[in-house]
Amino acid sequence: MTPNEWAAIAVAVGTLVGFLAVGVKFLVKSYLSELKSNGGSSLKDSVYRLERQVEEIYRILITRSKP
């Protein structure tokens, strides 16, 4: 193989690795944005609401089970 062919292969591999890195960065950034509170529509807000509701259910069950 000639040096030009090696250079072309190196550029192609570098480009693919670059695209892969940018894709992973985009995915990580979008996943992390779901973990930030944004006023109600994020995953973190949904989990927080569910936790509060479960705690309320536990509180009701405990108060009703006491004699």
Residue frames relative to the residue before (quaternion, step in Angstrom):
aa qw qx qy qz dx dy dz
M 1.0000 0.0000 0.0000 0.0000 0.00 0.00 0.00
T 0.4349 -0.7018 0.5050 0.2515 3.51 -1.05 0.77
P 0.6543 -0.5108 0.3730 0.4145 3.56 -1.22 0.33
N 0.6136 0.5499 -0.3553 0.4414 3.60 1.08 -0.63
E 0.6511 0.5054 -0.3134 0.4716 3.57 1.00 -0.77
W 0.6334 0.5128 -0.3275 0.4780 3.60 1.01 -0.77
A 0.6469 0.5112 -0.3203 0.4665 3.57 0.98 -0.83
A 0.6476 0.5145 -0.3224 0.4605 3.60 0.97 -0.83
I 0.6474 0.5049 -0.3173 0.4747 3.59 0.98 -0.81
A 0.6511 0.5159 -0.3169 0.4578 3.58 0.95 -0.85
V 0.6531 0.4972 -0.3151 0.4763 3.59 0.97 -0.82
A 0.6508 0.5166 -0.3210 0.4544 3.59 0.95 -0.83
V 0.6632 0.4867 -0.3028 0.4812 3.59 0.93 -0.89
G 0.6494 0.5187 -0.3171 0.4569 3.59 0.95 -0.82
T 0.6437 0.5161 -0.3167 0.4680 3.57 1.02 -0.79
L 0.6631 0.4975 -0.3108 0.4651 3.59 0.91 -0.86
V 0.6489 0.5003 -0.3199 0.4757 3.58 0.96 -0.81
G 0.6366 0.5311 -0.3242 0.4556 3.58 1.01 -0.76
F 0.6586 0.4947 -0.3062 0.4772 3.57 0.94 -0.87
L 0.6365 0.5246 -0.3213 0.4652 3.57 1.01 -0.79
A 0.6588 0.5082 -0.3080 0.4613 3.58 0.94 -0.86
V 0.6575 0.4940 -0.3120 0.4757 3.58 0.95 -0.83
G 0.6418 0.5261 -0.3232 0.4548 3.60 1.01 -0.76
V 0.6560 0.4943 -0.3069 0.4808 3.57 0.96 -0.85
K 0.6327 0.5282 -0.3326 0.4585 3.59 0.97 -0.82
F 0.6494 0.5150 -0.3156 0.4620 3.60 0.95 -0.86
L 0.6718 0.4985 -0.3019 0.4571 3.60 0.90 -0.92
V 0.6586 0.5011 -0.3149 0.4647 3.59 0.91 -0.88
K 0.6520 0.5160 -0.3163 0.4566 3.57 0.95 -0.85
S 0.6812 0.4739 -0.3045 0.4677 3.60 0.92 -0.81
Y 0.6369 0.5101 -0.3370 0.4696 3.61 1.04 -0.68
L 0.6744 0.4933 -0.3049 0.4570 3.58 0.92 -0.83
S 0.6037 0.5562 -0.3712 0.4339 3.60 1.07 -0.57
E 0.6148 0.5456 -0.3464 0.4521 3.60 1.16 -0.51
L 0.6799 0.4948 -0.2903 0.4568 3.58 1.16 -0.46
K 0.6014 0.5269 -0.3634 0.4782 3.58 1.29 0.03
S 0.4812 -0.6573 0.4982 0.2970 3.53 -1.05 0.77
N 0.0012 0.8242 -0.5658 0.0260 3.59 -0.84 0.96
G 0.7344 -0.4487 0.2418 0.4482 3.56 1.08 0.57
G 0.8255 -0.2910 0.1177 0.4691 3.59 1.10 0.36
S 0.7666 0.3993 -0.2292 0.4476 3.61 0.98 -0.56
S 0.5515 0.6065 -0.4170 0.3926 3.61 1.18 0.07
L 0.6659 -0.4951 0.3839 0.4051 3.53 -1.30 0.32
K 0.6280 0.5418 -0.3359 0.4464 3.58 1.01 -0.80
D 0.6608 0.5007 -0.3102 0.4651 3.59 0.94 -0.85
S 0.6413 0.5232 -0.3262 0.4567 3.59 1.00 -0.78
V 0.6569 0.4953 -0.3097 0.4768 3.57 0.93 -0.86
Y 0.6386 0.5254 -0.3342 0.4521 3.60 0.95 -0.80
R 0.6483 0.5079 -0.3200 0.4684 3.60 0.96 -0.84
L 0.6566 0.5055 -0.3141 0.4633 3.58 0.95 -0.85
E 0.6321 0.5277 -0.3363 0.4572 3.60 0.97 -0.78
R 0.6554 0.5025 -0.3179 0.4657 3.59 0.92 -0.84
Q 0.6623 0.5033 -0.3136 0.4580 3.59 0.95 -0.82
V 0.6468 0.5047 -0.3197 0.4740 3.59 0.98 -0.79
E 0.6358 0.5158 -0.3308 0.4693 3.60 0.97 -0.77
E 0.6405 0.5139 -0.3217 0.4713 3.58 1.01 -0.75
I 0.6348 0.5149 -0.3264 0.4747 3.60 0.99 -0.79
Y 0.6396 0.5132 -0.3246 0.4713 3.60 0.94 -0.85
R 0.6505 0.5209 -0.3198 0.4507 3.57 0.92 -0.88
I 0.6623 0.5001 -0.3057 0.4666 3.59 0.95 -0.85
L 0.6646 0.5057 -0.3040 0.4584 3.57 0.96 -0.88
I 0.6580 0.5074 -0.3129 0.4602 3.58 0.98 -0.79
T 0.6811 0.4792 -0.3026 0.4635 3.59 0.90 -0.85
R 0.6763 0.4819 -0.3011 0.4688 3.65 1.03 -0.62
S 0.6830 0.4930 -0.3042 0.4448 3.59 1.07 -0.58
K 0.5570 0.5903 -0.4053 0.4207 3.62 1.19 -0.21
P 0.4568 -0.7049 0.4676 0.2752 3.61 -0.92 0.88
